[in-house]
Amino acid sequence: MTAPAPVLIAGGGPVGMTLALELARQGVRSRLFERAFETTRHPKMDITNGRSMELFRRLDLADRLRAAGVPPSHPLDVSWVTSMAGHELHRFRYPAPDVSRQRYRARNDGAQPLEPPMRVSQIVVEPILKAAVAAEPLIDARWGMAVEAVRQTEEAVTITVRDMTTDRTQDVAGRWLAGCDGGGSIVRRAIGVAVEGEHAVANRYMIHFRSHARDLLQRFGIAWHYQSPRGTLIAQNDHDAWTLHARFPDAVDPATVDPKRTLFDYLGAEIEADILVANPWTPHLLLADSYRRGRVFLAGDAAHQYIPTGGYGMNTGIGDAVTLGWMLGAVTRGWAEPRLLDAYATERRPIGRINRDWSGRHTGVRLDIAAAYAANPNAATDAIERAALARAISNAGNLENEAMGIEFAYRTDASPLTAPILELGRAPPPPTDPATIPAAAWPGMRAPSFILADGSALFDCFDPAGFTLLRFDPSIAAGDLTASRAPVRLVDIDHRPAREVYGASLALIRPDGHLAWRGDRADSRVFQRMGLL
């Protein structure tokens, strides 16, 4: 049996690697095991939302990811068409990340992100994360190693790992295990956790291809998605990499699908195209019954599976990884009681449910648009029907790419880290709006973002490996909080708009950038109530 490690991670996708990197940032060793020998060949996710980019910024990865993604000067438009050879019906216009960043800085009222989203394929994301993992001495990552069994006691957890090259198995022990091993999670099944929700909500067929036929593929100008009832065409790099997620009636046998003919039918014309990957796939709307059993936790697709509408899959998993990482780090490093870990499931499972439900709602909007296409079957040739269809699309809207409140303003009111201290808040919670970020501070929510007078970002003052105490009034003593065993970085902030939004003279920020507490007098009982030492 190998030497024990504090944290074991099953799965080396974006969620597992982010968790390993987060643990390393907390100073905690981990051992990661991934069945595959290399990073994914499949495009999968194609948007990293702004909140995930803020979390990657904490890990010093945001700039590396942006450099590898679609140029930040390119827009994130979504276009509905009769076909690529036909007519553009309606375009939902979204600014390029460079433009969004300028707008956020100009607004600077706490109701905006720090980081804009970025268009980037998972094919690109994973090698960057893998390189960061390989460079981190606190991470022992093994590819081509499959986790096959899990056993746990009150003191430890042991996994059986199979070397996919030699077929030999070994047992590996640790204090904790994180199952980040995808929708078919071996870890989830091993600990007896079921899933609830809808299985196989649709049939899809993915065609990932390379083509330089931009005269057709970008005929209506640069866009991120080109959509019709036949499917969604994704511009992966605005140059030569594309993915079509085709839609079929349930009666179609995927084995009979001709990828090139399917692509040409969607486009409305034939082009030169090199098919890289083509396969059927089935989206689900599922949520694990529990995110924890004893010393074993679930994160990412092992805990929740969504339809891609809204882009919540990997992005929700990144939030899982960072939350679980700092909590495991706090307990492993000895400045938090083990009961702190109860907050992980209490916080993240409701978010998993909310995002699952919104993914389903967004899909409902797409179905409404498909019905509008069916009601205007001659839109490709009839200008009157075409105008009616365009109005229907416009009226249906595109909340799935505008839901800033879902991505940034989720709350953790039921968390043991939040519930005991709500009475210290001074105002009612901000209203819930899926489309907006409130200019408000509330315990459990992501802390509001500001650009300070010197041009620096308030978020960059936060300690990613400990708590940060923002002090807006330097005359207030902070000793009762900074004397805690929990690491606390004291940061004096002279910024009136931030003080007004935070609503207190002191604001305590968690390692994941969420507000833990606010008040006008330092009170060590805040840490005691949260299970921190």
Salt bridges, closest charged atoms under 4 A:
GLU22 OE1 - ARG58 NH1 2.92
GLU38 OE1 - LYS130 NZ 3.56
ASP46 OD2 - HIS225 NE2 3.10
GLU54 OE1 - ARG51 NH1 2.79
GLU54 OE1 - ARG446 NE 2.87
ASP60 OD2 - ARG25 NH2 3.13
ASP77 OD2 - ARG91 NH1 3.10
ASP77 OD2 - ARG93 NH1 3.75
GLU88 OE2 - ARG91 NE 2.83
ASP109 OD2 - ARG107 NE 3.05
GLU115 OE2 - ARG57 NH1 2.71
GLU115 OE1 - ARG66 NH2 2.97
GLU115 OE1 - ARG101 NH2 3.18
ASP140 OD2 - ARG31 NE 3.02
ASP140 OD1 - ARG142 NE 2.74
GLU148 OE2 - ARG162 NE 2.80
ASP167 OD1 - ARG162 NH1 3.15
ASP171 OD2 - ARG151 NH2 3.14
GLU196 OE1 - ARG349 NH2 3.52
GLU196 OE2 - ARG353 NH2 2.71
GLU196 OE2 - ARG356 NH1 3.88
ASP238 OD2 - HIS74 ND1 2.66
ASP238 OD1 - ARG119 NH2 2.72
ASP240 OD2 - ARG210 NH1 3.12
ASP265 OD1 - ARG261 NH1 3.40
GLU270 OE2 - ARG261 NH2 2.82
ASP320 OD2 - HIS304 NE2 2.68
ASP320 OD1 - ARG348 NE 2.74
GLU337 OE1 - ARG339 NE 2.53
ASP342 OD1 - ARG292 NH1 2.97
GLU347 OE2 - ARG510 NH1 2.71
ASP357 OD1 - ARG356 NE 3.35
GLU400 OE2 - ARG366 NE 2.94
ASP413 OD2 - ARG411 NH2 2.85
GLU423 OE2 - ARG529 NH1 2.76
ASP460 OD2 - ARG57 NH2 2.65
ASP463 OD1 - ARG489 NH2 3.80
ASP492 OD1 - ARG471 NE 2.61
ASP512 OD2 - ARG510 NH2 2.70
ASP520 OD2 - ARG426 NH2 1.43
ASP523 OD2 - ARG525 NH2 2.62
